[in-house]
Structures are given as structure tokens and as C-alpha cells.
Amino acid sequence: MPLWSCSQCGAQFPDAAHPPTACLICEDERQFVNWSGQSFLSREEMSQRHRLIWRDDLGLTGLQVEPSFAIGQRALLVREPDGCVMWDCVPLATDEAIAHLRALGGLKAIAISHPHYYGAVADWSEAFGGVPAYLHGEDRAFVTRPHPSIVPWTGDSLQISDDIRLHRTGGHFPGASVLHWRKGAEGKGALLVGDIAMVAMDRRHVSFMYSYPNYIPLGAAAVRRIADVTAPLGFDRVYGAWWERNIESDAKAAFESSVKRYLAAIA
């Protein structure tokens, strides 16, 4: 039986003869049901209509579904000697992309910032022997395809390797998390944020929302928590959720000034 993916958010659902009747992620107030109605694609249909592309994005390999599907984010691969960590996920895993990742050293773990980017996390894990997929346990209610590889981690931080650690910031979701890569940006440190802190179009600031499509801002207390969690971290670069939505240098100062600007704007 086919596996099904939501056309609006890209979340994958268990195999069934017929698609689900609803998507709990899209029905949440942070997302929305497509104006033309809820719809799903089988994994086979998606493979026929879409493909995966990969290219460099400021020193990291990114993966994205093309033509753009659902939210349109790209995953990032943080490469280490014993394999890559995939940051956030995409709704499709193809043989070609899997082979390319093997050529980069394989996949040792997946880490995801929040439920909007769960995508085909189980497919990617299975392709590399069931590597752990770290999703914060605070958001476990939004897992649409339960799978043995999913690790619902708890607490405020999780060490993946000597140089990679996840930090729960909250905000967009209770379990919303960022990835701190200590060796990123030529050793100055990098912060991979998805849209927990949205890199603005000027690529000199970040901003914050509870819901981006429904224009619900994030409250001051939540933004202060994000600032408190990131304050001790050393980073010179921020990677956002889409191609080239990054702050290339002096990102920590940009992050801190963005927090002040946001708090002043909503005061």
C-alpha cells in the first residue's frame, strides 16, 4: 500500500489503501489547509512528478524537492568524518540523492527543528540503516508517521557529536530547536535555525513568528527565551530554511540586535 504525503506541509503518513482525510499539522493554527482542499500524493506519484536537487549553500550541501513542493524548505548536510547529520528534512528521498549522500560519507543522524519539516524522515532513516531521527518530544503529538528510528529527545540540549549540539529554544513550537555547529563558518561557529529565527530578506537580521502564514507574532517572553538559549553559543554564521537565506558573517551580533529590534517593535 502507498505512503501518503500532505501536499500543503509535506508530512508523510503511514501506508494505507486510501489517503488520510485530514492533516493534523495543517489543521493546527500555525499552518493552514490548502484553499482548494486537503490533498495528498502517494510516494510513487511524488517520485514521478518531482525530483531532488542538491547544491552548495554557503559551504553546506542542501537538498530540495523540485519543482517546489509544500513549504519548499531545503535540508542541510553537516558533514563530519564519520558521516553527515541532516538538518531538517524534505518530503522525498530518491535513489539518486541517497547515492550522492553516500558519496559524501553517508548519513549518521537526522535532526529536525519542528514539525513543519518532518517530511519523509522515516524514508531517509531507513535508507541509511535506521539512523536516529531526533525530534523533540514536546512535539511528539505532531508525528504523522511513527517509526522506530524516531528519537523523541527531552530536555534543553542534546549532544550529537563533539561539534554538533541541539538546543531547544521553543517559540514556534514547544520543542522547537536549533543546531549549533561548533566548527562551522571556518571554526567560528554556525547556527542552523530553520525558521525558528527567520532570516530576513536583507540577510542582516532575523525575526520571529508563532505562525508565518497566518501572521501571528511571537510573544516577548518566547523571544527572550530564544535569546537566552543562543546567548552562550559562539557563532559567526546563521543558516535559514531556504536557499541563500543565510547571514554569512557577524551573525551573532546581527541576531542579538534583531532580538532588541523585535522586542521594541512589539512593546
Secondary structure, DSSP 4 states (H G I P E B T S, - for coil): ---EEETTT--EE---SS--S--HHHHSTTS---TT---EEEHHHHHHH-EEEEEEETTEEEEEEES--TT---EEEEEETTEEEEES--S---HHHHHHHHHTT-EEEEE-SSGGG-TTHHHHHHHTTS--EEEEGGGGGG-SS--TTEEEE-SSEEESSSSEEEEE--SSSTT-EEEEETTHHHHT-EEEEETTTEEPTTSS-EE-EEETTTTEEPPHHHHHHHHHHHTT---SEEEESSTT-EE-SSHHHHHHHHHHHHHHHH-
